[in-house]
Amino acid sequence: MNPLITEPITRRGAIESLKKEKTLINHKDVVIYIRASTSEQKNSLTAQEAAMSIHAKEEGLTIHKKFIDAGTSATNNKFKERKIVKKMISFMGKHKIQKILCYHPDRAFRKTADAYATMEELNQDNIHLVFAHPKGIDTSSSIGKMMLNMLFMNSEFEIEEKKRRQVHATQQLRKQHIARCGTIPFGWEGSPHPTAKTKAGKPATLLLPLKNEQETLALILTLYKHQNKGYTAIAAHLNQLGIKTKQAGLTKTRNNKTYTVKGTWNRQNVRSVIEHGEIHPDYRHLVE
């Protein structure tokens, strides 16, 4: 058989096959993804579902299934790594559904890097995100992608600006030895300020150096800055010396159970002390 005759037939068959496949996919079919962290829970889940049901009705979308991700942090869990998302994508593949309806981008993502990487991966699988709020964001279109990018850029700017203001406010209060929001950092103890007031009109908390904690802070900074010890190694050293954290002896409640804090050091609280602790001038000579 002449190959010049078979080639057009093959192409025609491919085109017909593609058309047939497109007719099998209804771009109005969606699944909905609802997420709330532990602190938000029930009210947030109900509100999201109600808003998305209204949006689906207005846009003529057909909801095939809802996937509820309760108690999941978007900060600590990337979108495609969440168990419920894996189940959702599997369901979409079996039922030839290409769109995920979500209330707001922050229900899916908290980190811009995760958002960009996820959209790229989903796009390769021909899966797109639609948001009920702000309206008009649909990543299957270039305009929708542009709107989402602008939203992330604006959100990132606001977060950085908020952090900058918080750091500046903390620095100004530290210069006056006043606790920010009443929080007493490691190395200090609190006492009512004789003149300064909070926004509520109550006495601000005056920070006074606490001798044993200032000495521990000096030791931590020495080990970290001058002996190149890591957080875990510093924690082990402090525990070996029998030095306790600031929380030691406090009574706390978790899951309706009361317990006493042992005050053991770990890499997290060592890191927090290094990043937020401030050594008083009288103890700086201890940092070798």
Wavefront OBJ file of the C-alpha trace (Angstrom):
o trace
v 0.000 0.000 0.000
v 1.233 3.477 -0.855
v 2.283 5.272 2.413
v 1.215 8.600 0.921
v -2.373 7.391 1.004
v -2.350 6.029 4.556
v -0.945 9.193 6.214
v -4.019 11.420 5.674
v -6.264 8.615 6.919
v -4.233 8.320 10.142
v -4.437 12.054 10.757
v -8.166 12.110 10.059
v -8.630 9.259 12.509
v -6.658 11.104 15.172
v -8.745 14.252 14.706
v -12.002 12.298 14.924
v -10.710 10.545 18.055
v -9.822 13.904 19.633
v -13.264 15.321 18.846
v -14.897 12.255 20.368
v -12.798 12.605 23.524
v -13.737 16.285 23.866
v -17.438 15.465 23.680
v -16.976 13.025 26.570
v -15.611 15.828 28.803
v -18.105 18.369 30.108
v -16.240 21.498 31.179
v -19.134 22.428 33.459
v -18.465 19.363 35.631
v -16.586 20.138 38.853
v -15.632 18.733 42.228
v -15.457 21.065 45.199
v -12.574 21.259 47.651
v -13.272 22.580 51.155
v -10.515 23.087 53.724
v -10.377 24.443 57.231
v -7.601 24.274 59.803
v -8.337 22.897 63.275
v -8.868 26.381 64.729
v -11.530 27.290 62.131
v -13.433 24.038 61.646
v -17.202 23.666 61.420
v -18.447 27.206 60.705
v -15.826 27.763 58.021
v -16.599 24.452 56.280
v -20.326 25.220 56.172
v -19.783 28.780 54.929
v -17.414 27.646 52.161
v -19.809 24.963 50.931
v -22.740 27.400 50.874
v -20.765 30.013 48.912
v -19.563 27.446 46.370
v -23.054 26.006 45.882
v -24.340 29.506 45.051
v -21.391 30.119 42.687
v -21.943 26.778 40.924
v -25.627 27.567 40.408
v -24.871 31.037 39.006
v -22.229 29.683 36.611
v -24.175 26.593 35.576
v -21.626 24.202 37.067
v -22.486 20.645 38.064
v -20.968 19.512 41.357
v -20.191 15.787 41.265
v -18.617 15.362 44.674
v -17.337 17.420 47.583
v -14.011 16.728 49.274
v -13.667 18.081 52.814
v -10.171 18.606 54.206
v -10.868 19.352 57.879
v -8.016 20.053 60.276
v -5.358 20.368 57.576
v -2.850 23.224 57.590
v -2.109 24.663 54.145
v 1.140 26.104 55.488
v 2.620 22.748 56.492
v 1.051 20.565 53.775
v 1.585 21.104 50.061
v -1.604 20.889 48.012
v -0.924 17.688 46.044
v 0.591 15.926 49.081
v -2.649 16.094 51.117
v -4.465 12.744 51.393
v -7.874 14.142 50.494
v -6.429 15.912 47.428
v -4.917 12.660 46.183
v -8.334 10.988 46.495
v -9.953 13.935 44.716
v -7.560 13.849 41.753
v -8.018 10.084 41.454
v -11.816 10.559 41.393
v -11.498 13.260 38.732
v -9.408 11.004 36.511
v -11.950 8.171 36.697
v -14.885 10.459 35.928
v -13.149 12.717 33.366
v -13.601 15.874 35.448
v -11.127 18.669 34.832
v -12.070 21.433 37.249
v -11.760 21.924 41.016
v -14.027 24.545 42.540
v -12.551 26.158 45.648
v -13.850 29.042 47.754
v -10.661 31.160 47.828
v -6.992 30.623 46.840
v -5.972 30.587 50.523
v -8.109 27.446 50.998
v -5.763 25.651 48.613
v -2.473 27.467 49.205
v -0.664 29.521 51.807
v 2.685 29.670 50.046
v 3.130 31.265 46.633
v 5.825 28.764 45.621
v 3.449 25.864 46.320
v 0.713 27.570 44.289
v 2.903 28.070 41.207
v 4.357 24.545 41.336
v 0.937 22.966 41.867
v -0.727 24.893 39.031
v 2.048 23.787 36.682
v 1.617 20.128 37.692
v -2.183 20.279 37.489
v -1.997 21.985 34.118
v 0.063 19.065 32.771
v -2.737 16.742 33.934
v -5.290 19.087 32.294
v -6.795 19.949 35.683
v -7.747 23.533 36.482
v -8.810 25.545 39.528
v -11.905 27.714 39.724
v -12.531 30.048 42.661
v -15.844 31.329 43.974
v -14.093 34.343 45.482
v -12.707 36.494 43.963
v -15.042 35.800 41.059
v -13.630 35.252 37.579
v -10.484 33.329 38.494
v -10.329 30.176 36.381
v -6.849 28.810 35.661
v -8.008 27.170 32.419
v -7.769 30.641 30.836
v -4.752 32.928 30.510
v -6.732 35.809 32.061
v -7.641 33.627 35.039
v -3.990 32.691 35.550
v -2.958 36.347 35.330
v -5.579 37.365 37.922
v -4.402 34.627 40.282
v -0.757 35.675 39.857
v -1.670 39.278 40.676
v -3.583 38.130 43.754
v -0.596 36.133 45.014
v 1.821 39.001 44.355
v -0.390 41.437 46.253
v -0.870 38.968 49.118
v 2.876 38.339 49.362
v 3.574 42.094 49.434
v 1.030 42.587 52.244
v 2.563 39.744 54.282
v 6.090 41.148 53.910
v 4.900 44.661 54.746
v 3.087 43.376 57.847
v 6.223 41.538 58.967
v 8.313 44.688 58.442
v 5.918 46.755 60.581
v 5.868 44.104 63.306
v 9.670 43.918 63.403
v 9.928 47.724 63.563
v 7.334 47.920 66.368
v 9.119 45.181 68.323
v 12.487 46.925 67.921
v 11.062 50.217 69.158
v 9.478 48.539 72.198
v 12.629 46.547 72.949
v 14.626 49.780 73.072
v 12.279 50.916 75.835
v 12.330 47.427 77.424
v 8.561 47.047 76.911
v 7.059 43.634 76.089
v 5.189 43.509 72.774
v 1.602 42.239 73.290
v 2.597 41.278 76.812
v 4.897 38.496 75.569
v 7.974 38.079 77.741
v 10.997 36.783 75.788
v 13.543 34.351 77.165
v 16.086 36.119 79.381
v 13.609 38.566 80.870
v 10.847 38.866 83.427
v 7.872 41.207 83.392
v 6.767 43.955 85.733
v 4.041 46.645 85.373
v 5.488 49.694 83.631
v 5.307 52.849 85.803
v 4.197 55.142 82.952
v 3.650 53.358 79.622
v 0.133 52.101 78.801
v -1.286 49.563 76.336
v -3.973 50.471 73.781
v -6.533 49.186 76.277
v -5.254 51.684 78.860
v -3.639 49.062 81.088
v -0.022 49.320 82.313
v 2.443 47.985 79.741
v 4.827 45.194 80.753
v 8.307 46.430 81.614
v 11.058 43.926 80.781
v 13.716 43.343 83.412
v 16.753 41.095 82.899
v 16.467 37.690 84.582
v 19.947 36.611 85.744
v 19.769 32.823 85.243
v 18.043 33.114 81.861
v 20.436 35.825 80.658
v 23.338 33.532 81.528
v 21.655 30.645 79.657
v 21.008 32.912 76.687
v 24.668 33.923 76.669
v 25.653 30.236 76.697
v 23.281 29.446 73.809
v 24.627 32.336 71.708
v 28.223 31.320 72.452
v 27.592 27.729 71.375
v 25.749 28.863 68.253
v 27.854 31.798 67.058
v 31.348 30.896 68.191
v 31.371 27.102 68.454
v 29.148 26.469 65.417
v 26.821 24.153 67.306
v 23.472 23.303 65.732
v 20.046 23.602 67.405
v 19.868 19.904 68.294
v 23.388 19.841 69.735
v 22.688 22.935 71.846
v 19.435 21.401 73.136
v 21.261 18.218 74.133
v 23.958 20.257 75.931
v 21.383 22.295 77.898
v 19.435 19.157 78.892
v 22.668 17.509 80.035
v 23.398 20.498 82.270
v 19.886 20.273 83.725
v 18.897 23.737 82.483
v 15.128 24.144 81.967
v 13.127 26.214 79.490
v 11.034 29.245 80.464
v 7.866 27.114 80.295
v 9.106 24.566 82.866
v 6.599 23.902 85.641
v 3.665 25.607 83.918
v 0.320 23.804 83.913
v -1.343 23.485 80.507
v -4.384 21.767 79.031
v -4.472 19.859 75.744
v -7.341 17.668 74.482
v -9.102 18.168 77.837
v -6.088 16.754 79.686
v -4.048 18.813 82.164
v -0.287 18.353 82.326
v 2.826 20.045 83.706
v 5.467 21.261 81.259
v 8.770 19.446 81.867
v 10.884 22.223 80.364
v 13.028 20.019 78.122
v 14.978 21.716 75.354
v 14.588 20.745 71.684
v 15.700 22.209 68.371
v 12.507 24.294 68.030
v 12.736 26.166 71.328
v 16.516 26.643 70.922
v 15.911 28.179 67.506
v 13.169 30.432 68.923
v 15.487 31.713 71.680
v 18.277 32.436 69.168
v 15.919 34.270 66.801
v 13.894 36.227 69.369
v 16.002 36.361 72.507
v 17.789 39.576 73.408
v 20.738 39.725 75.743
v 20.993 42.608 78.191
v 24.127 44.826 77.895
v 25.262 43.725 81.354
v 25.574 40.124 80.118
v 27.057 40.650 76.666
v 30.578 40.032 77.962
v 29.521 36.420 78.616
v 29.117 35.785 74.894
v 32.693 34.789 74.111
l 1 2 3 4 5 6 7 8 9 10 11 12 13 14 15 16 17 18 19 20 21 22 23 24 25 26 27 28 29 30 31 32 33 34 35 36 37 38 39 40 41 42 43 44 45 46 47 48 49 50 51 52 53 54 55 56 57 58 59 60 61 62 63 64 65 66 67 68 69 70 71 72 73 74 75 76 77 78 79 80 81 82 83 84 85 86 87 88 89 90 91 92 93 94 95 96 97 98 99 100 101 102 103 104 105 106 107 108 109 110 111 112 113 114 115 116 117 118 119 120 121 122 123 124 125 126 127 128 129 130 131 132 133 134 135 136 137 138 139 140 141 142 143 144 145 146 147 148 149 150 151 152 153 154 155 156 157 158 159 160 161 162 163 164 165 166 167 168 169 170 171 172 173 174 175 176 177 178 179 180 181 182 183 184 185 186 187 188 189 190 191 192 193 194 195 196 197 198 199 200 201 202 203 204 205 206 207 208 209 210 211 212 213 214 215 216 217 218 219 220 221 222 223 224 225 226 227 228 229 230 231 232 233 234 235 236 237 238 239 240 241 242 243 244 245 246 247 248 249 250 251 252 253 254 255 256 257 258 259 260 261 262 263 264 265 266 267 268 269 270 271 272 273 274 275 276 277 278 279 280 281 282 283 284 285 286 287 288
